[in-house]
Amino acid sequence: MKPNRKTTLAAVTPLLLLMRATLPSAILAGTNNPSPQRWSVQVDKVQPGDVNIESAFRIAIYENLLEELGKTKKFEEVLRSGERRDDGAPDVLVLKTTVERYIPGSETRRAVTTFTGATKLRVRTQLSTREGQVVLERELNGNVLFIGGNLRATHTLAHNIAAAVKQSLPELYRSVAER
């Protein structure tokens, strides 16, 4: 019996799929570089700086940061302040946040008018390696202008910080690869 095109394709396809599943993606991509190192991040407690900010806001910023950094799925682990990894690995970044400005708002005023009652936060955030190399240092804002509770400003702020950290990671990977 002479094999035709359909039978040959039917016999070769499973073989190709098996080869594809067993080969590492780096070989298939044509590179011999492994995937970038996955870092862990340790979030330090939020410092009030020279600002008189309620502890509820500092705690909410901290908790929202942990949640938002976890959502990025860019880190091996998101560690709380004081948590240490047993292996002492150098692949841990430290995120420090200091409040620079806090303007308490009013949910009632926001509900009545559209131009007063905003809650505003501005922080300086710094992401660095354990060795002290600064990866990111930036002022970021969070606010509630129209609808939402006052603590919603902390969620917005944490989201903005997580986005900035996520954006800075490719630069970190490049600097580590150059070493």
Helices and strands as residue ranges (DSSP letters): H 5-22, H 25-28, E 40-43, H 55-71, E 78-80, E 92-103, H 107-112, E 119-129, E 134-144, H 152-178
